[in-house]
Amino acid sequence: MALAESYQTTVTVTTSAAAWTAPTTGYVRDLVITAGTKDIYVAFGQATSAVTTSSFQIPAGQSLVLMGAVPTTTAIVYTCIATSGGTSSASIGYASNVSVI
């Protein structure tokens, strides 16, 4: 995945928890979320948790790109792992500005 800079954060994921909050100024680049060694589930926006039954799954080692800017701190990424009792990670950062044709 082409990132504009290093991942902003890498969090250990064991249960549902807030992993990233948009800065108060918002951001203007696409956001990249990469799963670690196990599948993770993510919820976006003003969610208060992520669960395996109703959140978006990112397979282990794969990335999800959220295209477009998020304007305020109401955008929060919550994560949880796919299997109970395990540990994974979520790396979150900005994508490079690349035109899609």
Secondary structure, 3 states (H helix, E strand, C coil): CCECCCCCEEEEECCCEEEEECCCCCECCCEEEEECCCCEEEECCCCCCCCCCCCEEECCCCEEEECCCECCCCCEEEEEECCCCCCEEEEEEEECCCCCC
